[in-house]
């Protein structure tokens, strides 16, 4: 009986640990064209759309890769991109 209680207590502790650290992850396909809804907001003083913010959050794991691309880094590192990141409440990546 004591071993059953100890086993259940250990399972409950493990479950609590796992639930505290659960992260939902999904595979992201890195495609800079997915950020096209943000182009006008990055290039001008336009407010980013909800779609733009959603795409920024979706593509966030890819931003460092985009920064390494000489053709894309001028857009990703621009003041407009930092403004969009702030408005969308998506931390700007530190690569």
C-alpha positions, 0 to 999 in steps of 0.5 A: 500500500505504501509503495502505491501511495509513493508511486502516485505521489511521484506521478503527481509530482512529475505531472505537475512538473511537466504541466508547468513546462509545457510549450506548444511548438509547431514546425515553422517554415521560414519564408520571408515572403510570409512577412509581406503583410508588414511591408507597408508598416516597416517602410512607412509610418503605417500601423501594422495590421493584425495579420502582420503581427500574427506573421511576425510572431509566426516567423520569429524563430526565423528572424535571425536567419533572415538577418544573416541574409544581406538582401533581407537584413536592411529590412529586418534591422531597420527602424521600421521593423523595430517599430513594428516589433514593438507595436506587435509586442514581439521582442526584437531578436538578439542574434 
